[in-house]
Amino acid sequence: MSNSFTTIADYISLFDGEKKELLITLREIIASAAPEATETINYQMPTFRYNGNLIHFAMSKNHLGLYPGPAAIVHFADQLTAYKTSKGAIQLPLDKPLPKKLIQDIVHYNIDRLHDKEAPDWKKYNSQWAEATEKVAQIIHELPLTKEFKWGGDIYTYQGKNVVAFSGFKNHFAIWFHNGVFLSDPQQVLVSASEGKTKSLRQWRFTSADDIDPKLVKSYIEEAIQTVIDGKELKAEKSTPLTLDGILKETLANDTKLDAAFTKLTPGKQREYMEYIADAKQEKTKITRIEKIIPLVLQGKGLHDKYKK
């Protein structure tokens, strides 16, 4: 399939007949369930975003793929028994009507999870770095890279792999290389820029657009592309198991009735609540979420049981 599409409408136009009708219907179902979401293309798939990736979908030869993420697959497992699923994907058959109510519930579930998430604003300071942005954009334009939208900003990829991105910040302009750990860095300009799960990220920071040497920058990006061709990649470290701690642990310790109710919940429901509280960044948000879940726990309900009816 051509990778020339830049919008969901472009993607749908690549198909005809029943496949096209299914894609149109699915898009309408998601859009009606999440009117506040925005449409884009991410990972070369139609994507709806709401404080992050809300849901992806893509047409395959023998099925329509829906990609709501691993958490949604787990929470709706009982309702997905009729469909083939993997860790983060659902295969919808092409010869059956789309399960509208189930899709809407999955979308609402993801909205609930992402509601309080603060998406990074990578373009906040771009206006003061217009010259630097134009300079680097021109360099990238000369290279065989594809622009994709990920994590709230533009990422340039090669053969589907993340290669480079850039943005202006309050005190500097940065170009970051997703496989930067493998670059030879002859100018000794790269600094560690580990973000969460990856330790391979490296940044090149500038305090002025005049400091950006197009020839040097291009050579670094070309080497970064070569790392993809050579298959160089750091594997993400496995995350540690989630444990009960912080304000949720304190709340349970101070309320024996609540603690007993929480203990009776299935491990999956317990994890729902631990993730929900842990995902909150501010203490006041954690407290608000604690207040929200107490009646649910006492009733023996999971956080997202309302989406499983």
Helices and strands as residue ranges (DSSP letters): H 8-13, H 17-33, E 38-42, E 45-49, E 53-59, E 63-67, H 70-75, G 77-79, E 84-85, E 90-93, H 100-114, G 126-129, H 130-141, E 146-150, E 153-158, E 161-168, E 173-177, G 180-182, E 190-192, E 202-206, G 209-211, H 214-229, H 246-253, H 256-264, H 267-278, H 283-298, G 305-307
